Structures are given as C-alpha cells and as structure tokens.
C-alpha cells in the first residue's frame, strides 16, 4: 500500500470527483459497510444540531449518538473548519 498521506489524498480526490448523489451512494456502498455510512451520517446530523444550538441531551435523544462521539463532534464544530464550511 502506498504512503498513508498519498492514499488519503487520493481518497479525497475521488470523493470530490463524484458528480451526483447517486454516484456518491454507489461509491460509499462499495467503500464502506452500511453501519460505517450510517455512523458518518449520524455525526453530520449531530453537527447540524449542535450548530443549531441544540443541547447534548436533545441531540442524543434525536440521533442516539454516544456521548463520547458527540463530544468529538462538538470539538470539531468548535475548533475545526470542516463542519462549519459545509454546514453554514
């Protein structure tokens, strides 16, 4: 396998090149298990709810996300730039 940085850049390039929701669904169906895709979707939903001002308790009730994962998502919404950029 090639160097991790190179592999990760290639993954990001492929994701960016996907032209439609259908292409994205097909790619992630091949790349990930349904549970992995669901976990990513759950994190995205939690980030949206955090940015909308919902409490941890409300988000856990709505998404069934673990408090540990929600804490990580919360740090990313506060100090990261990814969620903020796509969830303006």
N, C-alpha and C positions, 0 to 999 in steps of 0.2 A: 504494500500500500504506500502511496506517496505521502510526503510530509503532511502532517495534520493541517497546517495553515493553507497549503495548496488545495487539499481536499475540501476544506471548509469554504474557501473562496469559490471553488468550482460548484459546490452545492448552492451557494448564494447566487452565482451567475445563472444556474439552471432555474432556480426559483424565480428570479427576476425576468427570465425569458418566457415564462409561461404566459400565454396570451389570453386565456379565458378561465373562468371559474371551472368549467368542465375539464380543461387541461390540468388545472391545479388539483382538482379532485382525483383524476386518474393518476397523476404523479404521486400524490401523497398516499393513495391506496396501494401503490406499488412499493413506496419507500417505507411506510410506517404501518404498524398494526392499527386497527380501529381504536384501540384503547389509547395509543400514543396520540393520535389525531384528536380524540376527544379530550385528552388532558391539555393539549395546546389550546383547543377552543375554550375550555374551561378557564384557563389562565387569561386569555384575551377578554372573556366576558367579565372576569373578576377585575381586570384592569379598567375596563369601561366603567364598571360600577364604582370603583374607588375614585376615579376621576370625576364621577358624577356626585361624589360626596356621600356615598352610602357607607354605613358602619361595617366593621368586620362581622358583627353578628348578622346583619342583614345579608351580606354577601355570602356568608357560609350557609344561611338558610336558603337563599335563592339558587346557589350553584353547587352545594355540597362539597366545596373545595376544603382541603385540610387547612388548619390554621397555620401550619408551617409553610405550606405552599403559598397561601395568601400573604404571609409575612414577606416572602421573597418577592412576590409580585408587587407588593406595596413599596418595598425598597426600590424596585425598578421604576415604578411610576414616579417616585420622588427624586431619585438621583440619576436614573438612566435617561436615555433620549429616544429609545426605540418606540415604546408605547406612545409617548407624547407626540411623536412625529406622525404616527399613523392613526391615532385616535383623537385628533384635535377637537 
